[in-house]
Amino acid sequence: MLRYLLYQRPVVTFLFLLFAYACQNKEVHQYEKPYKGPMMVINHIQALVSDSGKPQILMTAPEQQEFESGNRYFYKGIKIDFYDPDTTKKPSELTAKRCKYDKKKNLYTVTENVVIQNYVEKKKLETEVLHWDPLNHKIFTDKFVKIQTPEELLTGTGLESNEDFSSYKILKVSGIFPMQ
């Protein structure tokens, strides 16, 4: 009888541990899914970029979601005010219903009802997709654009501009031009 217990106990213990490990390992891998949602959600965001105490950009949004990659999403809209560094006045603003910031490219992409107003020159740009490169202070798109000034209505496909929309180039232009 003693001989039976000595030989059976290690075998039973080994089998029990092997079974427990196998079950545990399968269960963990079968049901474990990595979290892919936002790491941080900020409500009522106001981010001010300034240089030597002078405002350059003010970004406001009802909500910002930041992900592990560093990408940020603004699903509830965004407004970006661009300031003139010399006068600290706001010559232009950009609004859109959605925005995504790609950290690797350092690029903002705004979509849905995108509007840029230049208040100094009384110009208005409307499009559905626009990219903003804050490092180079440029905005661009390859989509349809409509630009309205006090004298003309321009339409076209594709645009390159500085961020305050004081100087721009439509890549494929069409529209109504004044005759002199």
C-alpha positions as CSV (number, residue, x, y, z in Angstrom):
1,M,0.0,0.0,0.0
2,L,2.8,2.4,0.8
3,R,4.5,1.7,-2.4
4,Y,1.2,2.5,-4.2
5,L,0.8,5.9,-2.6
6,L,4.4,6.9,-3.2
7,Y,4.1,6.2,-6.9
8,Q,0.6,7.5,-7.4
9,R,0.8,10.9,-5.6
10,P,3.5,12.5,-7.8
11,V,1.8,11.3,-10.9
12,V,-1.6,12.7,-9.8
13,T,0.0,15.9,-8.7
14,F,1.8,16.3,-12.0
15,L,-1.4,15.6,-14.0
16,F,-3.4,18.0,-11.9
17,L,-0.9,20.8,-12.4
18,L,-0.6,20.1,-16.1
19,F,-4.4,20.2,-16.5
20,A,-4.7,23.4,-14.5
21,Y,-2.0,25.1,-16.5
22,A,-3.5,24.0,-19.8
23,C,-7.0,25.2,-18.8
24,Q,-5.7,28.5,-17.4
25,N,-3.6,29.2,-20.5
26,K,-6.4,28.6,-23.0
27,E,-8.9,30.7,-21.0
28,V,-6.6,33.7,-20.8
29,H,-5.7,33.7,-24.4
30,Q,-9.2,32.9,-25.6
31,Y,-10.9,35.8,-23.9
32,E,-8.1,38.3,-23.5
33,K,-8.5,41.3,-26.0
34,P,-6.3,44.4,-25.8
35,Y,-8.0,47.6,-25.0
36,K,-8.2,49.9,-28.1
37,G,-10.2,52.8,-26.7
38,P,-9.0,56.2,-25.6
39,M,-6.5,56.5,-22.9
40,M,-7.7,59.9,-21.9
41,V,-10.9,61.9,-22.6
42,I,-10.9,65.7,-22.0
43,N,-14.1,67.7,-22.0
44,H,-14.3,71.4,-22.8
45,I,-10.7,71.7,-24.0
46,Q,-9.0,75.1,-24.6
47,A,-5.4,74.9,-25.8
48,L,-3.5,78.1,-26.3
49,V,-0.2,78.3,-28.2
50,S,1.7,81.4,-27.6
51,D,5.2,82.8,-28.3
52,S,6.7,85.4,-25.9
53,G,3.3,85.9,-24.3
54,K,1.6,86.6,-27.6
55,P,-1.2,84.2,-28.7
56,Q,-0.7,82.4,-31.9
57,I,-3.4,79.7,-31.9
58,L,-6.4,78.9,-29.7
59,M,-8.0,75.5,-30.1
60,T,-11.3,74.8,-28.5
61,A,-13.4,71.7,-28.6
62,P,-16.2,70.1,-26.6
63,E,-14.2,66.8,-26.3
64,Q,-10.8,65.4,-27.1
65,Q,-10.0,61.7,-27.0
66,E,-6.3,60.7,-26.9
67,F,-5.1,57.2,-27.7
68,E,-2.1,55.2,-26.8
69,S,-0.4,56.1,-30.1
70,G,-0.7,59.8,-29.3
71,N,-3.4,60.4,-32.0
72,R,-6.2,62.6,-30.9
73,Y,-9.8,62.7,-32.1
74,F,-12.3,65.5,-31.8
75,Y,-15.6,63.8,-32.6
76,K,-17.8,66.7,-31.4
77,G,-16.3,69.5,-33.4
78,I,-13.4,71.8,-33.2
79,K,-12.6,75.5,-33.6
80,I,-9.1,76.9,-34.2
81,D,-8.4,80.6,-34.0
82,F,-5.3,81.9,-35.7
83,Y,-3.8,85.1,-34.3
84,D,-1.6,87.7,-36.0
85,P,1.7,87.6,-33.9
86,D,2.3,91.3,-34.5
87,T,-1.1,92.7,-33.6
88,T,-2.4,89.8,-31.4
89,K,-5.8,90.2,-33.3
90,K,-7.6,87.2,-34.6
91,P,-7.6,87.4,-38.5
92,S,-9.0,84.0,-39.1
93,E,-10.6,80.9,-37.7
94,L,-11.2,77.3,-38.8
95,T,-14.3,75.3,-37.7
96,A,-15.3,71.7,-38.5
97,K,-17.5,68.9,-37.1
98,R,-14.7,66.4,-36.8
99,C,-11.0,66.4,-36.4
100,K,-8.2,63.9,-36.2
101,Y,-4.6,64.6,-35.1
102,D,-2.0,62.2,-36.5
103,K,1.0,62.3,-34.1
104,K,3.4,60.5,-36.4
105,K,2.7,63.0,-39.3
106,N,2.1,66.0,-37.0
107,L,-1.0,66.7,-39.1
108,Y,-4.6,67.7,-38.3
109,T,-7.3,66.5,-40.6
110,V,-10.6,68.3,-40.3
111,T,-13.8,66.9,-41.9
112,E,-17.5,67.7,-42.4
113,N,-18.6,71.3,-42.9
114,V,-15.1,72.7,-42.8
115,V,-15.1,76.5,-42.9
116,I,-12.2,79.0,-42.7
117,Q,-13.1,82.7,-42.2
118,N,-10.5,85.4,-42.8
119,Y,-12.0,88.4,-41.1
120,V,-9.5,90.9,-42.3
121,E,-9.9,90.2,-46.0
122,K,-13.5,89.0,-45.7
123,K,-12.8,85.7,-47.4
124,K,-14.6,82.4,-46.6
125,L,-13.4,78.9,-47.6
126,E,-15.8,75.9,-47.5
127,T,-14.8,72.3,-48.1
128,E,-15.4,68.8,-46.6
129,V,-11.8,67.8,-45.9
130,L,-8.8,69.9,-45.0
131,H,-5.3,69.2,-43.7
132,W,-3.4,71.6,-41.4
133,D,0.3,71.3,-40.9
134,P,1.0,73.3,-37.7
135,L,4.8,73.0,-38.1
136,N,4.9,74.6,-41.6
137,H,1.8,76.8,-41.0
138,K,0.1,75.4,-44.1
139,I,-3.3,74.1,-45.0
140,F,-4.2,72.0,-48.0
141,T,-6.7,69.7,-49.6
142,D,-7.3,67.7,-52.8
143,K,-11.1,68.0,-52.5
144,F,-13.7,70.4,-53.8
145,V,-13.4,74.0,-52.4
146,K,-15.6,77.1,-52.5
147,I,-14.1,80.5,-51.8
148,Q,-16.2,83.5,-51.4
149,T,-14.9,87.1,-51.3
150,P,-16.8,90.4,-51.5
151,E,-16.0,90.5,-55.3
152,E,-16.0,86.9,-56.5
153,L,-17.1,83.3,-56.0
154,L,-14.4,80.8,-56.8
155,T,-14.7,77.0,-56.9
156,G,-12.2,74.3,-57.7
157,T,-10.5,71.1,-56.7
158,G,-7.5,71.2,-54.5
159,L,-6.0,74.1,-52.4
160,E,-2.8,75.1,-50.8
161,S,-2.7,78.1,-48.4
162,N,-1.0,79.6,-45.4
163,E,-2.9,78.8,-42.1
164,D,-4.5,82.2,-41.7
165,F,-6.0,81.9,-45.3
166,S,-4.5,85.3,-46.4
167,S,-2.7,83.8,-49.4
168,Y,-4.0,80.7,-51.3
169,K,-3.7,78.8,-54.5
170,I,-6.6,76.7,-56.0
171,L,-5.1,73.8,-58.0
172,K,-7.9,73.3,-60.5
173,V,-9.9,76.5,-60.5
174,S,-13.4,77.3,-61.8
175,G,-15.9,80.0,-60.9
176,I,-17.2,83.5,-61.5
177,F,-14.5,86.2,-62.0
178,P,-15.1,89.9,-62.3
179,M,-14.4,91.5,-65.6
180,Q,-12.6,94.8,-65.7
